[in-house]
Amino acid sequence: MGHVDLATISHRYLVGVAVGLFAVIVRFNPGAAAQASPATGAEPGRRQESSDPVLTNRPPPKPNSQLSPEGKIKLDVVVNDGAGKSVQGLQPWDFKILDNGQPRKVMSFRAFSDAEVKPDPPVEVMLVIDMVNLPFQQVAFTRQEIAEFLQQDGGHLKQPVRLLLLTDAGMRVQPRASIDGDALLSVVNQIKGGVRTLDSAMGGEGLLERFQRCSHQMTAIAENEARVPGRKLLIWVGPGWPMLNRPDLGYYSEKDQQRYFDGIVELSTKLREARMVVSSVAPSTNADATYSIRYMDYLKPVRWPRESDSGDLSLKVLATQTGGRILGPNNDVANQIKKCIADANDFYRISFDPPVAQHADEYHDLKVVVDKPGLTVRTNSGYYNEPAGK
């Protein structure tokens, strides 16, 4: 395969409104049985005797056949056993969808597996190398770990991979995904560490700028990928962007909170529509250990503007909400990436119709249950329902 270059991210990735913090996110008949034709000269009005009937076998149902019609809310669901291995062979009746605690009917169902029915188009891996938040001394190490991942199995990647490089200058994106690990490696080898213009020395202003830039890029990626068919696994390599406290952000007016809430609704919806699963992998850092678990304070649903906060858009919160993985920090980044894509082709695609929304941006807690012991289900944890016509 020829050389793969990183191209400057397209205009549609970069379009967005930037008005302070709150503008980082602007908004799938059997043929009728042949009847015997009447014999020539048959008496009028007399039923023609048919020939001896032939018993034909009814064709077996096609595997993974989709029920119809398809529901409005569509989910990709991964089911793992206690050892973390994907569980295959489940049927529609094995799944229970709970929407705000109330059961909803499974409207469509498809099963995909690496061994039998692979998804088409293939599940794409989007590997984001975050040089905005990675400490300078870790850039070279992270690059080596990504190189190790790309060289596994002789450079023959199981899934198509696309590289995205986030720097102070913006996001650069590989135009097309590739399964040629050697070609991708040549791109990774060109990545050099540099002096960051956004660092801790800038204080709260620098933190705010990093938060804005990363959140904006995540939103731009989701908006763009919502137009592209297929499931995507976005793996963010780095510690993630800052989770700011309100003192860092200044005063929240009612208008500010509404605008911020609108951004949360928009990003949540676009990630689901893009069929994008966000995962976080990270090398070891010298950061306070409490930082790595602080995201848990923001896992509660954001139902109203007054509940919105910057931490609701942190990397690990998005990973949890989309059914992704949170791995690290440790120095085996290559293995972290491998774990994130181990069951890329093993999932179920189901859909359901939501109840009638009573108001705009109505949050619904979502839970998919498989009625078998010892299984773990990963999918979207909620969605924002909208009135008809919106």
Secondary structure, DSSP 8 states (H G I E B T S, - for coil): ------EE--HHHH----SSGGGSS--------------TT--TTS----------------TT---SS--SEEEEEEEE-TTS-B-----GGGEEEEETTEEE---EEEEE-SSS---SS--EEEEEEETTTS-HHHHHHHHHHHHHHHTGGGGEEEEEEEEEEEETTEEEE-SS-EEEHHHHHHHHTT------SS-GGGHHHHHHHHHHHHHHHHHHHHHHHTTS-S-EEEEEESS-S----HHHH----HHHHHHHHHHHHHHHHHHHHTTEEEEEE----SS-GGGGGGGGGG-S---SGGG--GGGGSHHHHHHHHT--B--SSS-HHHHHHHHTTTTT-EEEEEE-----SSTTEEEEEEEEESSTT-EEES--EEEE--TT-
